[in-house]
């Protein structure tokens, strides 16, 4: 295993990163609850990924392991998801019931987001065929170097309980549980800023 990680710099790498995220989230409980049909998931998740974390490309905070086994889209303080694109996608692709559930989830998510400027790590995953070999840790360490250099808090929502131990290993603490209707739970997690 090559232990290096780097930041995305080319358009070709954008596509490679999105492809791995699509693979990695294929068994994610929350994502697949909203998109249970394979064709619906494959047709729409790449667009969701770009809207949710794609601004990390232009801000130099999209990262990958050296062999693209793991990828992360991280949003630096002040950088937000493309909410307009996300709203448009949801209106086109979700049922009315799913839309109501999503609105409830987003309200709960907002209640956990730190108020101070912070790094938001919305999408961090490993290619399912490469899981269990330390790629997630390599990538998280790399991404958190930026956070620590900035002396900022990091925040994420884990949509898969299986990932919580990895996040805890890297200093994140669970803040609570986000649960709406029949959707699977999500777990907001925070890693406090390093102090000088």
C-alpha positions, 0 to 999 in steps of 0.5 A: 500500500502506498501511504501517500495522500495528495490534493486534487489538481486536475479535471481528470482527477475530479472524475476519478474521485467522484467515481470512487465516492459513488462506489463507496456509498453504494451500501451506505444506509442513509444514501441508499434509503433515499435512492434504493433503486440501483439505476436511480442511485447511479444516475443521481449520486454523482450530481449530488456529490458535486453539489454537496462537496464539489466546491472543495475542488476549487478550494484545494481541499479535495483529497485522495490516497495516492492510488485513489483507494480513498477520497475526501471532499472537505469544505474549508471555513466559509465554503458551503455546499451548492445548496441551489443545485442540491435543492434542484436535484432533490425536487427532481428526484425525490418523492414528496415523502422523502422530501419531507424526511430530508427537510427534517434531517437537514433541520437537525443537521443544522442544529449540530453544525458548529457556529464558529468557522469550521472545516466541514467534511461531508464526504470521506470514503474508501473504495469498498474493494480496498476497505480494511487496509488503512486507506481511510486513516491515511486520508483522514490524517492528511485532511486533518493536517489542513484543519490543524494548520488552520487551528479550526474545529472539524465537523462531519455527519457519519451516515454509516455506524461502521465508520464511527470507530475510525472517526473516533480514532482521529479525535472526533466525538459523537454529538448525538443522533439525527433520526427522522421518520423511517430514515436510518440514523446519522451521527453528527461528530466534532473534532475540537480545534487544536489550541496554541 
